[in-house]
Amino acid sequence: MMTRFENAYVLDVMSDDHPGIVSVVSTAVEELGANIDACSQTVLGGYFTLIMIVSLPRPIETETLAEQVRQAGGGWDLQVMARRAAAPVAAAAGDCDRFVITAFGKDQPGIVRRFSQYLAGKDINIMDLFGDRSGDEFVLIGQLEVPKHWEIRMLQADLEQMGSELGFAVRLQHENVFVATNQLRWSMSAAVKADAS
Protein backbone atom coordinates (compact mmCIF):
# COMPACT_ATOMS: atom_id res chain seq x y z
CA MET A 1 0.00 0.00 0.00
CA MET A 2 1.47 3.35 -1.08
CA THR A 3 0.96 6.46 1.04
CA ARG A 4 0.74 9.95 -0.40
CA PHE A 5 2.85 11.47 2.38
CA GLU A 6 5.71 10.07 4.45
CA ASN A 7 3.99 10.14 7.87
CA ALA A 8 1.36 7.38 7.93
CA TYR A 9 -1.07 6.57 10.76
CA VAL A 10 -3.70 3.94 11.50
CA LEU A 11 -6.99 5.40 12.71
CA ASP A 12 -9.65 3.18 14.37
CA VAL A 13 -13.15 4.52 15.09
CA MET A 14 -16.02 2.70 16.80
CA SER A 15 -19.46 4.04 17.71
CA ASP A 16 -23.15 3.27 17.88
CA ASP A 17 -24.26 3.41 14.25
CA HIS A 18 -25.96 6.46 12.74
CA PRO A 19 -25.64 8.41 9.47
CA GLY A 20 -22.78 10.86 9.02
CA ILE A 21 -19.89 9.25 10.88
CA VAL A 22 -17.70 8.70 7.80
CA SER A 23 -18.35 12.31 6.75
CA VAL A 24 -17.34 13.64 10.18
CA VAL A 25 -14.18 11.52 10.40
CA SER A 26 -13.02 12.25 6.84
CA THR A 27 -13.61 16.00 7.36
CA ALA A 28 -11.57 15.97 10.60
CA VAL A 29 -8.73 14.14 8.85
CA GLU A 30 -8.78 16.53 5.89
CA GLU A 31 -8.65 19.57 8.21
CA LEU A 32 -5.30 18.24 9.49
CA GLY A 33 -4.01 18.18 5.91
CA ALA A 34 -4.07 14.39 5.84
CA ASN A 35 -4.77 12.12 2.91
CA ILE A 36 -6.87 8.95 3.27
CA ASP A 37 -4.74 6.23 1.67
CA ALA A 38 -7.04 3.28 2.47
CA CYS A 39 -10.17 2.63 4.49
CA SER A 40 -12.58 -0.12 5.47
CA GLN A 41 -15.91 0.38 7.26
CA THR A 42 -18.71 -1.89 8.39
CA VAL A 43 -21.75 -1.97 10.66
CA LEU A 44 -22.21 -5.06 12.81
CA GLY A 45 -25.15 -5.53 15.15
CA GLY A 46 -25.83 -1.79 15.25
CA TYR A 47 -22.18 -0.89 15.92
CA PHE A 48 -20.13 1.16 13.45
CA THR A 49 -16.45 0.37 12.92
CA LEU A 50 -13.97 2.15 10.66
CA ILE A 51 -10.26 1.69 10.06
CA MET A 52 -8.28 4.14 7.95
CA ILE A 53 -4.68 4.52 6.89
CA VAL A 54 -4.03 8.26 6.68
CA SER A 55 -0.85 10.09 5.81
CA LEU A 56 0.26 13.61 6.64
CA PRO A 57 2.97 15.89 5.22
CA ARG A 58 4.43 16.29 8.74
CA PRO A 59 4.46 14.19 11.93
CA ILE A 60 1.65 14.54 14.48
CA GLU A 61 1.12 13.16 17.98
CA THR A 62 -1.19 10.15 17.77
CA GLU A 63 -3.38 11.48 20.61
CA THR A 64 -3.75 14.81 18.77
CA LEU A 65 -5.00 12.96 15.72
CA ALA A 66 -7.43 10.86 17.78
CA GLU A 67 -8.70 13.89 19.71
CA GLN A 68 -9.32 15.85 16.49
CA VAL A 69 -11.65 13.06 15.34
CA ARG A 70 -13.36 12.77 18.76
CA GLN A 71 -14.04 16.52 18.86
CA ALA A 72 -15.45 16.45 15.33
CA GLY A 73 -18.02 13.93 16.55
CA GLY A 74 -19.62 16.56 18.78
CA GLY A 75 -22.13 14.81 21.03
CA TRP A 76 -21.48 11.41 19.48
CA ASP A 77 -19.52 8.98 21.62
CA LEU A 78 -16.77 8.15 19.13
CA GLN A 79 -14.15 5.76 20.48
CA VAL A 80 -11.00 6.65 18.56
CA MET A 81 -7.52 5.17 18.60
CA ALA A 82 -4.56 6.28 16.49
CA ARG A 83 -1.10 4.82 16.07
CA ARG A 84 1.81 5.26 13.70
CA ALA A 85 1.63 2.85 10.77
CA ALA A 86 4.50 0.41 10.53
CA ALA A 87 6.07 -0.11 7.14
CA PRO A 88 4.13 -2.98 5.54
CA VAL A 89 5.96 -6.27 5.11
CA ALA A 90 5.89 -6.80 1.35
CA ALA A 91 5.37 -10.39 0.23
CA ALA A 92 7.35 -11.51 -2.77
CA ALA A 93 5.34 -10.95 -5.93
CA GLY A 94 3.27 -13.95 -6.88
CA ASP A 95 3.70 -15.79 -3.54
CA CYS A 96 -0.04 -15.90 -2.82
CA ASP A 97 -3.38 -16.12 -4.58
CA ARG A 98 -6.65 -14.67 -3.30
CA PHE A 99 -9.44 -17.15 -2.53
CA VAL A 100 -12.89 -16.85 -1.00
CA ILE A 101 -14.18 -19.37 1.53
CA THR A 102 -17.90 -19.71 2.16
CA ALA A 103 -19.38 -21.91 4.87
CA PHE A 104 -22.93 -22.23 6.12
CA GLY A 105 -24.81 -24.55 8.43
CA LYS A 106 -26.46 -24.88 11.82
CA ASP A 107 -25.17 -22.32 14.31
CA GLN A 108 -23.01 -23.66 17.15
CA PRO A 109 -20.08 -22.50 19.28
CA GLY A 110 -16.58 -22.89 17.83
CA ILE A 111 -17.23 -22.37 14.10
CA VAL A 112 -14.94 -19.35 13.63
CA ARG A 113 -12.30 -20.88 15.91
CA ARG A 114 -12.18 -24.20 14.00
CA PHE A 115 -11.87 -22.63 10.56
CA SER A 116 -9.43 -19.91 11.63
CA GLN A 117 -7.19 -22.41 13.45
CA TYR A 118 -7.00 -24.58 10.34
CA LEU A 119 -6.15 -21.61 8.13
CA ALA A 120 -3.53 -20.30 10.57
CA GLY A 121 -1.92 -23.75 10.66
CA LYS A 122 -1.48 -23.54 6.88
CA ASP A 123 -0.08 -19.97 7.08
CA ILE A 124 -3.15 -18.71 5.20
CA ASN A 125 -3.88 -15.08 5.98
CA ILE A 126 -7.51 -13.97 6.48
CA MET A 127 -7.80 -10.59 4.73
CA ASP A 128 -11.51 -10.04 5.36
CA LEU A 129 -14.06 -12.01 7.38
CA PHE A 130 -17.85 -11.82 7.69
CA GLY A 131 -19.99 -13.99 9.92
CA ASP A 132 -23.70 -13.71 10.64
CA ARG A 133 -26.34 -15.76 12.43
CA SER A 134 -29.89 -15.81 11.11
CA GLY A 135 -32.21 -17.95 13.21
CA ASP A 136 -30.47 -21.32 13.62
CA GLU A 137 -28.20 -20.83 10.61
CA PHE A 138 -24.71 -19.29 10.54
CA VAL A 139 -22.89 -18.10 7.41
CA LEU A 140 -19.16 -17.38 7.24
CA ILE A 141 -17.44 -15.69 4.28
CA GLY A 142 -13.73 -14.97 4.22
CA GLN A 143 -11.25 -13.51 1.75
CA LEU A 144 -7.98 -15.41 2.05
CA GLU A 145 -4.38 -15.07 0.88
CA VAL A 146 -3.30 -18.64 0.12
CA PRO A 147 0.41 -19.37 -0.44
CA LYS A 148 0.89 -20.79 -3.93
CA HIS A 149 2.74 -23.88 -2.72
CA TRP A 150 -0.52 -25.35 -1.35
CA GLU A 151 -2.55 -27.77 -3.46
CA ILE A 152 -6.00 -26.18 -3.56
CA ARG A 153 -7.81 -29.52 -3.98
CA MET A 154 -6.16 -30.74 -0.76
CA LEU A 155 -7.24 -27.59 1.11
CA GLN A 156 -10.78 -27.95 -0.26
CA ALA A 157 -10.91 -31.60 0.85
CA ASP A 158 -9.67 -30.70 4.36
CA LEU A 159 -12.22 -27.87 4.66
CA GLU A 160 -15.05 -30.07 3.40
CA GLN A 161 -14.11 -32.75 5.94
CA MET A 162 -14.09 -30.19 8.74
CA GLY A 163 -17.39 -28.82 7.47
CA SER A 164 -19.00 -32.26 7.45
CA GLU A 165 -17.93 -32.75 11.09
CA LEU A 166 -19.69 -29.47 11.94
CA GLY A 167 -22.66 -30.03 9.63
CA PHE A 168 -21.49 -27.21 7.36
CA ALA A 169 -21.32 -26.85 3.58
CA VAL A 170 -17.91 -25.35 2.71
CA ARG A 171 -16.60 -24.02 -0.60
CA LEU A 172 -13.19 -22.59 -1.53
CA GLN A 173 -13.03 -20.63 -4.79
CA HIS A 174 -10.45 -18.43 -6.46
CA GLU A 175 -11.46 -14.81 -5.93
CA ASN A 176 -11.89 -14.20 -9.70
CA VAL A 177 -14.20 -17.22 -10.03
CA PHE A 178 -16.22 -16.17 -6.97
CA VAL A 179 -16.68 -12.62 -8.30
CA ALA A 180 -17.55 -13.75 -11.83
CA THR A 181 -20.02 -16.39 -10.60
CA ASN A 182 -21.80 -14.01 -8.25
CA GLN A 183 -21.90 -11.17 -10.81
CA LEU A 184 -23.57 -13.57 -13.24
CA ARG A 185 -26.12 -14.59 -10.58
CA TRP A 186 -26.86 -10.95 -9.71
CA SER A 187 -27.22 -10.03 -13.41
CA MET A 188 -29.57 -12.96 -14.04
CA SER A 189 -31.61 -12.11 -10.95
CA ALA A 190 -31.91 -8.48 -12.06
CA ALA A 191 -32.98 -9.57 -15.57
CA VAL A 192 -35.67 -11.89 -14.16
CA LYS A 193 -36.99 -9.09 -11.93
CA ALA A 194 -37.03 -6.67 -14.90
CA ASP A 195 -38.94 -9.18 -17.05
CA ALA A 196 -41.46 -9.74 -14.27
CA SER A 197 -42.23 -6.03 -13.89
trRosetta pair geometry for C-beta under 8 A, 3 or more apart (Angstrom, degrees):
i j d omega theta_ij theta_ji phi_ij phi_ji
1 37 6.5 101 163 144 110 119
1 38 5.7 -48 -151 -29 138 142
1 53 6.6 62 140 76 147 167
1 88 5.9 104 32 -20 91 154
2 37 7.2 -145 96 -157 49 120
3 6 7.3 128 97 -104 122 13
3 8 4.5 -109 -95 -80 162 121
3 35 7.6 137 -173 79 75 115
3 37 4.8 -54 -117 -90 68 156
3 53 7.0 -111 -96 145 103 113
3 55 3.9 124 -179 -62 116 150
3 85 7.7 151 -67 71 144 148
4 35 4.1 -6 41 72 141 161
4 37 6.2 -158 -6 -87 85 97
4 55 5.3 170 51 72 74 130
5 8 7.4 162 81 -65 75 68
5 34 7.7 -110 29 -137 138 57
5 35 6.2 141 -4 22 101 115
5 55 3.9 171 52 141 85 106
5 56 5.5 -107 91 92 151 16
5 57 4.8 -111 -132 -79 139 46
6 55 7.2 139 48 -170 20 115
6 57 7.7 60 27 -146 85 36
7 55 6.1 137 77 -161 52 72
7 56 4.7 -39 81 63 114 83
7 57 7.3 7 27 93 110 7
7 58 6.4 2 6 129 150 13
7 59 5.0 -165 -121 -87 147 54
7 60 7.1 120 142 8 142 78
7 84 7.9 -73 -168 -133 76 95
8 37 6.9 -29 -128 11 111 151
8 53 6.1 -1 -172 -178 110 95
8 54 7.2 160 -151 86 60 36
8 55 4.5 -32 -94 -94 71 91
8 84 7.3 90 86 -169 61 64
8 85 3.9 -52 117 45 104 129
9 34 7.8 -56 38 -134 115 139
9 53 7.4 160 80 -156 40 51
9 54 5.4 -21 62 65 91 85
9 55 7.3 160 15 -91 70 40
9 56 7.2 21 -1 -4 114 104
9 60 7.5 -50 -46 61 147 104
9 62 6.7 168 -139 -114 124 83
9 65 5.9 -60 147 176 167 176
9 82 5.5 7 172 -172 125 102
9 83 6.7 161 -158 83 78 31
9 84 5.9 -60 -106 -111 71 38
9 85 5.7 -154 -103 -19 11 91
10 51 6.8 -14 -171 -168 92 96
10 52 7.4 156 -157 82 46 49
10 53 6.0 -26 -99 -100 64 66
10 82 6.9 162 83 -152 53 52
10 83 5.2 -9 55 61 100 84
10 84 7.7 31 12 109 82 12
10 85 5.1 120 -37 -83 85 84
11 25 7.6 153 136 -174 136 119
11 29 7.2 -114 -10 -91 171 122
11 50 7.8 -15 113 116 91 95
11 51 7.1 154 82 -156 55 47
11 52 4.4 -11 58 59 106 98
11 53 7.8 178 18 -86 81 18
11 54 5.7 23 -9 4 125 116
11 65 6.8 -114 -96 146 109 120
11 66 7.5 177 -134 -92 86 68
11 69 6.8 133 -165 -46 126 158
11 80 7.1 -19 -168 -163 87 95
11 81 7.7 159 -155 85 42 50
11 82 5.2 -9 -104 -104 70 87
12 49 7.7 -22 -167 -165 84 87
12 50 7.3 155 -156 86 40 59
12 51 5.4 -10 -103 -104 71 79
12 80 7.0 155 84 -154 59 45
12 81 4.5 -3 56 57 109 95
12 82 7.5 -166 23 -74 70 41
13 21 7.1 171 133 168 136 117
13 25 5.7 -93 -35 -100 167 144
13 48 7.5 -24 119 120 94 100
13 49 7.2 156 87 -155 59 41
13 50 4.4 -3 56 57 103 104
13 51 7.8 -171 23 -74 68 37
13 52 7.8 23 0 1 106 104
13 69 6.5 -115 -91 156 120 141
13 78 5.8 -27 -156 -169 101 106
13 79 7.1 140 -158 77 46 56
13 80 5.3 -6 -103 -103 75 79
14 47 6.6 3 -169 174 95 107
14 48 6.7 159 -153 87 45 64
14 49 5.2 -5 -104 -105 83 75
14 50 7.7 -169 -71 25 44 68
14 78 7.6 138 68 -163 39 57
14 79 4.6 -20 63 63 91 109
15 18 7.8 -73 126 23 117 85
15 21 6.0 -176 54 -118 141 143
15 47 7.4 165 85 -160 32 68
15 48 4.8 -13 64 59 81 112
15 73 7.5 -168 -95 -139 148 141
15 76 6.0 16 -152 166 142 112
15 77 6.3 153 -133 85 89 64
15 78 5.0 -37 -74 -107 123 60
15 79 6.6 176 -70 17 63 75
16 46 6.7 -17 -152 151 75 91
16 47 6.6 -63 -111 -111 38 60
16 48 7.0 36 116 9 17 97
16 76 7.9 -141 52 -157 88 91
16 77 7.1 54 8 57 98 101
17 21 7.6 -94 -140 -9 52 140
17 43 4.8 53 -103 -134 146 119
17 46 5.4 -139 22 -173 113 46
17 47 6.2 -171 -33 -130 94 7
17 48 4.2 133 -95 -46 73 95
18 21 6.8 112 68 -38 65 102
18 48 7.6 -83 19 -30 48 138
18 76 7.5 -142 49 -115 124 123
20 23 5.1 -59 -157 43 58 118
20 24 5.8 59 148 -25 85 103
21 24 5.7 -56 -149 36 33 110
21 25 6.2 26 158 -14 68 108
21 48 5.5 99 40 150 167 161
21 50 7.1 -169 128 -23 117 139
21 73 7.7 12 -129 -115 79 98
21 76 7.3 -170 -101 168 92 165
21 78 7.4 151 -143 -101 106 113
22 25 6.0 -57 -143 41 30 107
22 26 6.0 24 161 -15 67 112
22 41 6.2 -31 -87 -87 117 171
22 50 6.7 165 -95 -103 79 147
23 26 6.2 -60 -141 41 23 105
23 27 6.2 24 159 -20 62 110
24 27 5.9 -59 -149 35 25 111
24 28 6.5 25 155 -19 63 107
24 69 7.8 101 129 -161 90 71
24 72 5.0 153 175 136 92 106
24 73 5.8 94 147 -92 148 56
24 74 7.9 -105 -136 4 140 93
24 76 7.6 126 73 35 173 146
24 78 7.9 -143 107 -66 134 149
25 28 5.8 -56 -150 35 31 111
25 29 6.4 30 154 -18 65 107
25 50 6.4 163 42 100 173 158
25 52 7.3 171 146 -17 127 145
25 69 5.5 24 -128 -144 78 110
25 72 7.0 146 -90 90 35 138
25 78 7.8 167 -78 -147 100 149
26 29 5.6 -53 -147 37 33 113
26 30 6.2 35 154 -21 65 107
26 36 6.4 -36 -128 -45 93 144
27 30 5.7 -56 -147 37 30 111
27 31 6.4 34 154 -24 64 105
27 72 6.4 168 83 -160 99 139
28 31 5.8 -53 -151 30 30 113
28 32 7.2 26 152 -15 60 103
28 68 5.1 149 178 138 109 92
28 69 4.7 144 104 -100 154 56
28 71 7.6 141 -124 67 129 80
28 72 3.7 -108 -72 -30 123 158
29 32 6.0 -61 -163 34 35 108
29 34 4.6 -80 176 70 84 124
29 36 6.2 73 117 -64 151 94
29 52 7.1 -77 -84 122 158 159
29 54 5.3 -123 -155 -122 128 152
29 68 7.9 123 -78 110 41 125
29 69 7.2 21 -56 -84 78 101
30 33 7.6 54 -180 -71 39 15
30 34 6.7 -104 -87 57 27 73
31 68 7.2 -163 78 -178 112 125
32 56 6.4 -55 132 -107 106 124
32 60 6.8 3 -175 -81 131 165
32 65 6.9 38 -112 -117 172 78
32 68 6.0 53 -58 159 122 172
33 56 6.0 80 93 -144 91 88
33 57 6.0 -59 138 16 125 105
33 58 8.0 31 87 25 138 89
34 54 4.4 28 166 170 132 118
34 55 6.4 153 -157 75 82 30
34 56 4.7 -48 -97 -80 82 82
35 54 6.6 160 77 -159 41 69
35 55 5.3 -18 57 60 94 85
35 56 7.7 174 15 -79 71 37
36 39 5.7 -12 180 -37 120 119
36 52 5.7 -64 -138 -161 97 121
36 53 7.6 107 -166 76 56 54
36 54 5.5 -37 -101 -102 52 83
37 53 4.6 -58 67 102 106 101
37 54 6.5 168 7 -108 86 24
37 55 5.5 56 -37 -7 124 106
38 52 7.0 162 88 -156 53 52
38 53 4.4 27 48 35 93 112
39 50 6.8 -9 -169 -171 105 93
39 51 6.9 170 -150 90 58 51
39 52 4.4 -10 -103 -106 94 79
39 53 7.3 -142 -66 24 55 64
40 50 7.4 167 87 -151 46 50
40 51 5.4 -1 56 56 90 94
40 128 7.9 -147 -151 -108 146 108
41 48 7.4 -8 -169 -171 100 86
41 49 6.9 175 -148 93 56 53
41 50 4.4 -5 -105 -106 95 82
41 51 7.7 -173 -75 25 55 55
42 48 8.0 173 93 -150 38 47
42 49 5.8 -5 60 59 77 94
43 46 7.2 11 177 -111 101 10
43 47 6.9 162 -157 78 62 37
43 48 5.4 -25 -102 -96 82 61
43 49 7.6 164 -93 19 33 70
44 47 5.6 -28 69 61 73 90
44 49 6.8 -3 15 6 107 116
53 85 5.9 56 -140 -89 98 151
54 65 7.8 172 73 -159 134 133
56 59 7.3 133 84 -99 120 14
56 60 5.7 35 52 -8 168 116
60 64 5.4 -118 171 78 98 123
60 65 5.4 105 114 -54 127 100
61 64 4.2 90 66 -1 94 108
61 65 7.1 -164 91 -7 51 82
62 65 5.7 -54 -154 35 36 113
62 66 6.4 33 151 -17 68 106
62 82 4.3 -173 -169 101 84 98
62 83 5.6 21 -135 -100 146 33
62 84 6.6 -97 -72 -37 117 70
63 66 5.5 -52 -143 40 36 111
63 67 6.0 36 157 -21 68 108
63 82 7.3 -170 -71 54 23 111
64 67 5.9 -54 -141 38 27 109
64 68 6.4 37 155 -27 61 103
65 68 5.8 -51 -153 26 29 115
65 69 7.0 21 153 -12 61 104
65 82 4.3 163 88 -159 117 175
66 69 6.0 -61 -159 37 34 107
66 70 6.3 34 148 -20 69 107
66 80 4.4 160 -160 119 85 108
66 81 6.2 -5 -112 -126 132 17
66 82 4.2 -146 -56 2 91 108
67 70 5.3 -51 -143 37 38 114
67 71 6.1 38 158 -20 69 104
67 80 7.8 -179 -62 81 25 134
68 71 6.1 -55 -148 36 25 109
68 72 6.5 29 152 -23 60 108
69 72 5.6 -53 -150 31 33 115
69 73 6.9 41 150 -28 61 101
69 78 6.4 -118 135 125 91 146
69 80 4.7 157 86 -127 122 157
69 82 7.8 142 11 -51 130 118
70 73 5.8 -55 -164 22 34 116
70 78 5.4 -163 -117 76 58 107
70 80 5.1 -133 -59 21 87 133
71 74 7.9 45 168 -64 42 38
73 76 4.0 -101 174 65 103 104
73 77 7.6 -149 138 -6 141 5
73 78 3.9 -164 -65 -8 163 126
91 95 4.8 -119 163 47 111 134
91 96 6.2 3 138 2 159 113
91 145 8.0 173 -14 170 167 142
92 95 4.7 96 67 -45 84 119
94 148 6.9 -7 155 -27 72 152
95 147 6.2 -38 158 -133 83 75
95 148 6.2 -144 -180 5 32 105
96 125 7.6 -19 -134 30 159 110
96 145 4.3 21 165 178 149 92
96 146 6.0 142 -158 67 85 35
96 147 5.5 -53 -97 -92 80 40
96 148 6.4 -145 -99 -33 24 79
97 145 7.6 155 74 -154 28 53
97 146 5.5 -27 63 63 79 93
97 148 6.0 93 -16 -87 97 81
97 174 6.6 -46 156 -130 125 95
97 175 7.7 -162 161 7 80 101
98 127 7.4 -33 -129 13 101 150
98 143 6.5 -10 -167 -176 103 93
98 144 7.0 147 -156 78 52 50
98 145 6.2 -31 -96 -98 63 59
98 146 7.6 143 -112 16 13 83
98 174 7.3 83 87 -167 63 63
98 175 3.9 -1 111 -19 105 140
99 143 7.7 159 84 -158 40 49
99 144 4.8 -22 66 64 87 104
99 146 5.1 23 5 -9 122 127
99 152 7.5 169 -93 -129 146 114
99 172 5.6 13 168 -175 132 89
99 173 6.5 159 -160 83 82 33
99 174 5.7 -61 -106 -107 75 36
99 175 6.1 -125 -99 -40 19 75
99 178 7.9 113 -167 -20 49 131
100 141 6.9 -7 -175 -169 100 87
100 142 7.0 163 -155 84 54 46
100 143 5.8 -26 -101 -102 75 61
100 144 7.2 170 -91 16 23 85
100 172 7.5 166 82 -151 44 47
100 173 5.4 -17 58 64 90 87
100 174 7.9 27 15 119 80 13
100 175 5.6 109 -28 -100 95 61
100 178 4.1 30 35 -62 139 170
101 115 7.3 162 132 -171 150 131
101 140 7.4 -16 114 117 98 96
101 141 7.2 168 87 -151 58 40
101 142 4.7 -1 53 55 101 97
101 144 6.0 51 -13 -18 105 127
101 159 6.9 -127 -138 -151 120 155
101 170 6.9 -14 -169 -167 95 92
101 171 7.2 162 -153 84 49 50
101 172 5.3 -14 -101 -100 78 75
102 139 7.5 -20 -166 -169 85 92
102 140 7.3 155 -156 86 40 59
102 141 5.3 -1 -106 -106 75 79
102 170 7.2 165 87 -150 52 46
102 171 4.9 -3 56 55 95 97
102 173 7.8 5 5 11 103 106
103 111 7.5 179 114 -176 132 113
103 115 6.6 -146 7 -85 160 148
103 139 7.3 157 86 -157 52 47
103 140 4.5 -6 59 58 98 104
103 141 7.9 -170 26 -71 63 43
103 159 7.8 -120 -81 175 117 109
103 163 6.0 -145 -135 -109 108 114
103 168 4.9 21 -176 167 100 131
103 169 6.9 171 -147 84 52 48
103 170 4.5 -3 -102 -103 93 80
103 171 7.7 -176 -72 21 53 60
104 137 6.4 18 -177 -179 99 106
104 138 6.8 -174 -142 91 60 48
104 139 4.4 -10 -100 -106 103 75
104 140 7.2 -177 -74 21 55 65
104 168 6.5 159 78 -153 21 86
104 169 5.8 -12 59 54 75 93
105 137 7.1 -161 122 -143 14 74
105 138 6.7 -18 66 55 56 83
105 163 7.1 158 -29 -167 142 87
105 166 6.2 129 78 120 153 93
105 167 4.8 151 179 113 136 75
105 168 3.5 -117 -6 -99 138 62
105 169 6.3 150 -63 8 95 65
106 136 5.7 -22 -141 150 79 99
106 137 6.6 -64 -104 -102 36 51
106 138 7.3 27 133 14 18 91
106 167 5.3 -9 28 108 106 134
106 168 7.9 -124 30 -74 60 70
107 111 7.5 -81 -144 -24 53 142
107 133 5.0 48 -100 -129 143 112
107 136 5.7 -146 22 -178 100 45
107 137 6.3 102 -32 151 91 5
107 138 4.0 112 -95 -35 79 109
108 111 6.4 117 68 -47 72 99
108 138 7.6 -120 16 7 53 140
108 166 7.0 -161 54 -162 129 93
108 167 7.9 84 -1 46 135 117
110 113 5.0 -65 -152 49 58 116
110 114 5.5 60 152 -30 87 103
111 114 6.2 -59 -151 32 24 108
111 115 6.6 9 161 -5 62 109
111 131 7.6 148 98 -142 122 136
111 138 5.9 174 8 110 172 148
111 140 6.4 -166 143 -41 120 141
111 166 6.5 110 -110 -167 81 149
111 168 7.3 118 -135 -66 110 147
112 115 6.3 -64 -148 44 29 102
112 116 5.7 19 162 -13 68 117
112 129 7.9 84 -139 173 110 138
112 131 6.0 -56 -79 -64 115 163
112 140 6.8 176 -90 -114 73 137
113 116 6.1 -64 -138 43 23 104
113 117 6.0 24 164 -22 64 111
114 117 6.1 -57 -146 33 22 109
114 118 6.7 22 156 -17 59 106
114 162 6.3 167 153 -178 117 122
114 166 6.7 169 75 -65 164 138
115 118 5.9 -56 -153 34 32 111
115 119 6.4 26 154 -15 66 108
115 140 6.6 152 26 129 165 158
115 142 7.6 171 139 -5 133 147
115 159 7.6 47 -128 -135 91 96
115 162 7.2 141 -90 126 67 143
116 119 5.7 -55 -145 40 34 110
116 120 6.1 36 156 -21 67 106
116 126 6.7 -41 -123 -32 91 147
117 120 5.8 -53 -143 37 30 111
117 121 6.3 34 155 -23 62 107
118 121 5.8 -59 -154 33 28 114
118 122 6.8 12 154 -6 63 108
118 158 6.8 168 -169 140 131 120
118 159 7.2 146 124 -93 154 74
118 162 6.3 -67 -61 -67 157 165
119 122 6.0 -67 -153 44 33 102
119 124 4.2 -89 -168 72 84 112
119 126 6.2 75 120 -53 153 97
119 142 7.9 -84 -70 121 164 158
119 144 6.7 -122 -144 -124 132 128
120 123 7.5 33 -175 -80 37 28
120 124 7.3 -94 -66 51 22 70
122 146 7.9 -10 127 -137 122 82
122 147 7.8 -153 151 28 85 107
122 150 6.4 47 -178 -96 120 144
122 155 7.0 88 -153 -111 169 108
123 147 6.0 18 98 -15 109 133
124 144 5.3 2 169 -170 111 119
124 145 6.8 171 -165 77 63 55
124 146 5.3 -5 -125 -104 107 66
124 147 7.1 -118 -89 2 66 81
124 150 7.7 -16 -73 -13 108 161
124 155 8.0 100 -64 -135 150 138
125 144 6.8 144 78 -160 50 63
125 145 4.3 -2 58 50 103 109
126 129 5.3 16 169 -54 127 114
126 142 5.4 -56 -140 -166 101 125
126 143 7.4 104 -167 72 58 54
126 144 6.0 -38 -105 -102 51 73
127 142 7.9 126 46 176 64 78
127 143 4.5 -60 68 101 105 100
127 144 6.6 176 8 -103 91 17
127 145 5.8 92 -44 -27 112 95
128 142 6.7 167 87 -154 57 53
128 143 4.1 31 44 31 98 113
129 140 7.5 -18 -166 -166 89 88
129 141 7.5 159 -154 87 43 52
129 142 4.7 -2 -107 -108 75 92
129 143 7.7 -126 -61 26 47 67
130 139 7.9 -7 115 111 92 92
130 140 7.3 161 88 -153 55 43
130 141 4.7 -5 59 59 102 95
130 142 7.4 -170 25 -74 62 50
131 138 6.7 4 -172 -178 95 99
131 139 7.0 177 -146 89 50 52
131 140 4.7 -4 -103 -105 90 77
131 141 7.7 -177 -74 24 48 60
132 138 7.2 173 88 -150 37 60
132 139 5.6 -7 57 55 83 92
133 137 7.1 159 -154 88 58 46
133 138 4.9 -26 -99 -98 76 81
134 137 5.4 -17 67 67 81 97
134 138 7.9 161 22 -88 62 34
134 139 7.4 11 10 -1 106 104
143 175 6.9 47 -142 -102 95 115
146 150 5.8 -91 174 50 102 131
146 152 7.3 75 136 -98 157 88
146 155 7.1 -44 -142 -63 137 175
147 150 5.7 98 76 -10 81 99
150 154 7.0 -128 179 65 83 112
150 155 5.7 50 155 -46 127 122
151 154 4.1 69 84 5 104 113
151 155 7.0 173 89 -10 55 83
152 155 5.5 -53 -149 38 38 112
152 156 6.1 41 152 -22 69 105
152 172 6.8 -161 -171 116 93 125
152 174 8.0 -25 -131 -60 158 88
153 156 5.6 -50 -144 36 32 114
153 157 6.3 35 154 -21 64 105
154 157 5.7 -53 -149 35 31 112
154 158 6.4 32 153 -19 64 105
155 158 5.7 -54 -149 36 32 112
155 159 6.2 27 155 -16 66 109
155 172 6.1 -81 114 90 106 175
156 159 5.9 -59 -146 40 29 108
156 160 6.1 30 155 -20 65 108
156 171 7.9 3 -139 -151 101 41
156 172 4.8 -136 -95 42 83 119
157 160 5.8 -54 -144 37 28 111
157 161 6.4 32 154 -21 63 105
158 161 5.8 -57 -153 34 29 112
158 162 6.4 26 152 -15 65 106
159 162 5.7 -52 -146 39 33 111
159 163 6.1 38 152 -22 65 107
159 170 4.6 -138 144 134 100 144
159 172 5.8 108 43 -35 157 120
160 163 5.4 -52 -145 37 31 116
160 164 6.3 34 154 -23 65 102
160 170 5.5 -154 -90 64 49 108
161 164 5.8 -51 -149 31 30 110
161 165 6.8 32 151 -19 61 103
162 165 5.7 -54 -156 32 34 113
162 166 6.6 16 152 -4 66 110
162 168 7.9 -18 115 57 72 117
162 170 7.1 34 73 -17 89 162
163 166 5.8 -69 -150 47 33 101
163 167 7.8 -95 165 72 61 15
163 168 3.9 -103 -155 83 84 90
163 169 6.2 77 167 -125 138 7
163 170 3.6 -150 -59 -12 147 116
164 167 7.4 41 -165 -76 30 27
164 168 7.6 -98 -51 52 23 61
173 177 4.8 -120 177 86 107 114
173 178 4.4 134 97 -62 124 91
173 181 7.4 -55 178 14 162 141
174 177 4.5 84 62 8 88 106
174 178 6.9 -159 88 -9 42 87
175 178 5.6 -56 -146 36 31 113
175 179 6.3 29 158 -17 67 106
176 179 6.0 -54 -145 37 29 109
176 180 6.2 25 158 -15 64 110
177 180 5.9 -58 -143 41 28 108
177 181 6.0 28 159 -20 65 111
178 181 6.0 -58 -145 37 24 109
178 182 6.3 11 162 -9 62 112
179 182 6.2 -65 -146 43 25 102
179 183 6.1 26 158 -21 65 110
180 183 5.8 -55 -144 36 27 111
180 184 6.4 29 156 -20 62 106
181 184 5.9 -58 -155 34 28 111
181 185 6.6 27 150 -17 64 105
182 185 5.4 -48 -146 35 39 113
182 186 6.2 38 155 -19 68 103
183 186 5.7 -53 -145 38 32 109
183 187 6.2 33 154 -20 65 107
184 187 5.7 -54 -145 37 29 111
184 188 6.3 27 156 -17 64 107
185 188 5.9 -58 -147 39 29 108
185 189 6.2 29 155 -20 65 109
186 189 5.7 -54 -146 37 30 113
186 190 6.3 32 154 -20 64 106
187 190 5.8 -55 -149 36 29 111
187 191 6.4 30 153 -20 64 106
188 191 5.6 -54 -147 35 32 112
188 192 6.4 34 154 -20 65 104
189 192 5.8 -52 -149 34 31 111
189 193 6.4 29 153 -17 64 106
190 193 5.7 -55 -148 38 31 111
190 194 6.3 32 152 -21 65 106
191 194 5.6 -53 -146 35 32 112
191 195 6.4 33 154 -20 64 105
192 195 5.8 -55 -150 36 30 111
192 196 6.3 29 153 -21 64 109
193 196 5.7 -57 -147 36 31 112
193 197 6.6 26 156 -21 64 107
194 197 6.1 -60 -150 32 30 107
